[in-house]
Amino acid sequence: MHNIAHFELPSTNLEISKAFYQALFGWKVEKFSDDYYLLLLSDTDSGGLFSVETIQPSQIAIYFDTDDIPATLAKAVELGGKELEAKRSIGDHGFIGAFSDPCGLRIDLWSKS
């Protein structure tokens, strides 16, 4: 099976991104170096934040699951993000939505209901 082993999110300000994702998703974030922070979603590092000067658009989408897309979108906005797509149905596959973080990075959400 080919599961996602690790993901990385670009950030124009690692400290702002760290605070945003800790508050929004409850992720534990640890500094690895001056330009890289580890995202600990479980007992091991699952992802990272890496420093960039500007966020570049991507055609790759990784969806993070949530129990409540509207509440997650509202919290993202409250924390300095921007709602990009309200919750919408994708038929039998559940629901999706999207926001951008304070640095302008698009993050997609998925929920079963």
Sequence and secondary structure as in RCSB ss.txt:
>XXXX:A:sequence
MHNIAHFELPSTNLEISKAFYQALFGWKVEKFSDDYYLLLLSDTDSGGLFSVETIQPSQIAIYFDTDDIPATLAK
AVELGGKELEAKRSIGDHGFIGAFSDPCGLRIDLWSKS
>XXXX:A:secstr
      EEEEES HHHHHHHHHHHH  EEEEEETTEEEEESSSS  EEEEE SS    S   EEE S HHHHHHH
HHHTT EEEEEEEE GGG EEEEEE TTS EEEEEE  
